[in-house]
Amino acid sequence: MRIRYSAPGRVNLIGEHTDYNQGLALPIALPQRTFVSFDPDPSGVLSVSSSSGGGPVRIGLDTVSGQVTGWAAYVAGVVWALLNAGIAAPGGTMTITSEVETGSGLSSSAALECAVLGALLAVVGVDLDRVEQAYIAQQAENEYVGAPTGLLDQLASLYGESRQALLIDFRDVSVQAVHFDPDASGVALLVIDSRARHTHAGGEYAARRASCERAAAALGVASLREADPSALQRIAEVDARRARHVLTENQRVLDCVAALASSDFAAVGALWNASHASMRDDFEITTPHLDLIAATAVQAGALGARMTGGGFGGCVIALVPGEQADTVGEAVSRAVREAGYPEPGITRTRAGSGAGPATST
């Protein structure tokens, strides 16, 4: 029996690097998805291929961290994390196709993890709730692949809903739907792919996480969620700036949810601008390339724009009055060309549905 399962990429509307600090975030799932076709067999080996030209890669069902590298490590990591949870993955042949571009900051890794996990669970007949699935997928990425990401990407991929954003509170790992339908208000959500690729396994992401942990320890709190902003002056300057970003970003998430309740997209845009400035100045995860895209979009008429994702590359999102979407896109393309950067990919998008079965035959 062939199992087909899919999971989406995500865009984080606001709340960057807050997840591993027990903070707040507001992502949406994207319409673009990663698809897994799986034919189980009793071979005791998982053979995985990608339509983009990768594989086949043979993965032992008792694989250990470091045994598989590259893109297939995300698949092997899910097999490994499942076994750690007491669930033995089946062998078989797996083919992966994806609409989520790798390295674009749209969480292609979580889409892959959640699609693979869903397919394997469907075969073994184990029903895990979505939070449990998110933890398994995160463990695969953190401990097998070696990327120290938080839980945001997996939760967004699993919980996504059409025309809904997801208010995630990482202190109690709760997810609340928040209506998000800018199209109904004549506003376009643009995703502007810089074409500058990044990797979470790199040292800068890990350095930011370590800085946040140092700040929390210096402040005597379990996480920055409990930190007192007035106490930041007592700790090292760089760690204080990292912590200030997290604390102000949590408040911006709450303010964004309040603005969405009245479809006040001008207020949402202003919050996005403030978020980008915080990521640029306090957290230092943007780049001149991303800063140019965000600033140009606003100058050309966007209500607001910000980098989305882990940083150091990837995408910028912008809220734009619908009739100005083409004008903003053209201005951004012209500015980045003149600066010598690659031609950006610009798409209008919306909130999509979460992971689930595609078709079974």
N, C-alpha and C positions, 0 to 999 in steps of 0.2 A: 504494500500500500504506500503510495507516494503522499508525503505530507508537504503542503506548501504553507509557509508562514511568512509574515512580513512585519516590519516595525519601521517607524518614521524617524527621520532626523528631527532636530529641534532648533528653534531660535529662542534665545533668552531675551525677553523684552526688557527686563531690568533685574538687577540682583546678581552682580558678577563677583565670583570668588567668595561668596557668602555661604555656600553650601557646607564646606568643611569647617566653617566657623559657627555652625548651628544657627545660622541666620535665616533670611527670607529671600525668595526669588520668585520670579513671575515668567516662566517660559511658556511657549506654545509648541505643540507638535506641528511639523510641516507636512504638506501633501506628498513630498518626495519620500520614498521608502526604500528599504533594502529587503529583497525577497530571497527566501531560502527554499529550495526544493530538495527534499530528503527521501531517499529510498533506503529504509533500514534493511539490514541483513545480519546473519549470525557470524560474520567474519571476525568480529572482535577488533576491528580497525575502522576508523573514520577516515574516508578519503574525501578531501575537500578541494573543489575547484572554484575559480572565480571567472565570470564572463569577461572580466577586464584582462584576462590573460594569465592569471596566477594559478599555479597548481598543475596537476593534482598534488596535494600535500597529504601524506599519510600521518595520521595522529593516533597514537596508541591510547586506549581508553584508560590507561593508568599513567598518562603523561604527567611529568613534573615540570615545575617552572624552569625555564631556560632551554627546554628540549626543542620547542618550536619557536621560531622567530618570524619577523615580518608580519604581513597582514593575517596570516593563518594563526598567529599567536592568540588573537582575539577569540578564534573558534576553540583552539586548544585550551585557552583559559577558562572558557565556559564549561568544557568537559571536566577540567580539573576542579573547578569550584563546585560543580554539581556533586562530584564524588566526595568532596569535603563535607557537603551537606547530607551525605548518606544516600545519594541517588546515583546509580550507575548508568552512564549514558550508553545507548546502543551503538553498535557499529553500523556502517552503511556508506552510501555515496551521497554527498551533499554538493549542490551547485548553488552559487551565490551570484545574484545580480543586484545592482544598486543604482538608484537615482540620486543618492546623496554623495556629493563629491568629496573625496578624501582630502583632509587637511584644510577644508574651507571654513572650519569653525562651526559647522552645522551638526556636529556629533555623529559623524559616520560610524565611529567606533561603537557608540551605544546602540545605534540602529542595528549594526551587525550582531552585537552581543545579544540583544533582546530578541531578534529574529531567530538566531540559532537556538537560544534557550527555549523559546516557545515551541519550535519544531521538535526538539529533543524531549521536552516534557509531554508533548502531545503523543509521541510514540510510546513512552513508558507509562502513560496514563496517570501521571502525578499532577494534582491540582494545587499549585502554590499561589498565595495571594500576591498582588503586584508589588507590595513592599518587599516581601521575601525574594521575589524575582530580581528586584532592583539591587538588593544586597549581593546576590549571587553574581550578577553581571558586573557590579562594581568590584567585587573581590577578584574577578577574572582580570579586570583592567589594572587594578592596583598591584596585586601580588604576583600575577603571572606575567603580564606585559611589562609592569613596572612604571605605569603612569599614575601619579598620585592624585587622581581626580576625585571630586566629591560625588554626591549621589544625584545631582540635578539632572544630568543627561539621561540616565536610565529611567528615573521617575517620569520625566517629560515624555519619553518614548512610549512608556507603558500606559500612562494615564491620559494621553492626549484626547481631546474632543474637538469636533468641528465647532467653530465660532466661539471657542472658550480658551482663555488662558488658565494657567494653573498656579494658584498661590500655594507655594510649598514652604512649610515651616519645618526646618531641619532639626529643630530642638526636639520635637515629638514626632517627626516624619509624618506629617499630615498634609493632605492635598485637598484644596478647595477650588472648585471651578469658579472662574470670574469671567463674565460675559466680555467678549472681545470681538467686535465686528466693525472695524473701521469702515469697510465698504458701505455699510448701511448709513454712515454719516458723510459719505462722499470723500473719504480719506483713503489713500493707498498706503499699504505697508510694502516698502521696497527693501529687498535684500541685495546689497551691493557687494559682490565677491571681489576682493582686491586682487585675487590670484596669487597673493603671497601666502605660501603654505607654512604651517606651523606643526609642531608635535608636542603633545603633553608630556612625553617621556623626556623632553629636554630639561635642562637644569633650571631655567628661569621660573617655570611653574612651581617646581619643588621649592625653590628659594623663597617664593612668595608665601607658600604654605608654612615653611619653617619660620619665617619672620612673624606671621600671625601667631604661631604657637609660642614663640618667644615673648611676644607682647602679652598674650594671655597669662603666661607664667609670671612675668614681671608684675602684672597687675593683680596677681593672686586670684584669678578666676579660672573656671574650668574651660570656658570658651569666651571668645570676644562678644558673644551675645549678652553676657552678663557684665561687660565692662562699663565703667563710668567714664564718659567722654572727658570730664574735667580732670581725670587722673592721667591722661595721656602725656602731659608735660613732664611726668616723673620718669618716663622710660626713654630708651635710646631713640634718637630722632627718626631714623629710618623706620624702625618698628612702629613708632607712634604714627607716622604717616600711613603705613599699611593698615594699622588698626582704625585710623580715622576714616579711611575709605570704607571699610567694612561697616562701621557704625552708621555713617551717613547714608550708605547704600541701602541698609536695612530700612531706614526711615523713608528713603525715596521709593522703595517697593510699596510700602503702606500708602504713601501719598499717591502713587500711580493707581493703586486699586481704588482709592477714593475718587480719583478723577475719572476712571473708567465707569464708575457707577452712574455718572451723569454724562457719559460720552464726551467729556471735555478733553478732546485730543490736543488742543493747544497747551493745556496744562501738562499732559503726558509728554508732549514734545519738549517742553522746558525741563522736565525732569530727566529726559534722555540726554539733553545737552549737559546738564549738571553731572550726570553719571559719567559721561565721556570725559569731562574735565577732571573728575576725581580719579578715573582710571589712568589718565595721562599724567597728572601732577603728583598724586599721592601714592597710587599703586604702581605706576610706571610700567604699564603693560601694553600701551598703544605704541604705534610707530609713526614717524613722520608721514608715511604713506596713508595709514588709516586716519590720522589727524586731518590730512588734506581732504580726503573723501568726506569725512563728517562735516568739516567746516564749509566745504564747497556746496554740499547739499543744503545746508541751512541758508547760506548766502543766496542760493538760487530759489529759495521759497519753501524748503521743508520746514515743518513745524518743529522738528527736532531730529537729531541723528546721534547714534552712538555705536562704538565698536560692540560686537557681541561675541561671546565665547571666551576662551581662556587667555587670549591675547597673543601679541607678537606676530600677527598675521590674521588671515581669515576674512570675516565679513563685517560690514557696517550695515545697520538697519536704519531706515528713515521713515518717518510719517510725513506724508506729502498730500496736500489737497489734490483730489483726483485729477482735476483739469491741468495741474502743473507737473504731473508725474513725468511726462516726456521731457519737459523743459529741464527739470532737475536732473534726470538721467543724462541728458545731452551735456549739461554743464559739468557734471562729474566726469564723464568720459573725456571731455575736452581738457579739463584740468589735469587729470592723471597722465594723459598722453603728453601734454606739454611739459610735465615734470619728469618724463622719461620712464614712467611706470607702465606695466602691462595694461592692456585694455581690460576694464572691469567687466564682470558679468552682472547684469542688472535684471532682476525679475520682480514682478509683483506677486505677492504671496498672501496666504491666509492661514488660519489655524486649521489643522487637519486632525484626523482620528489617530488613536493609539494603536499599539501592537495587537495583532490578532491573526487568525487563520486567513489564508488567501483562498485556496481551493484544495480539495483533497480528491484524489482519484484512486 
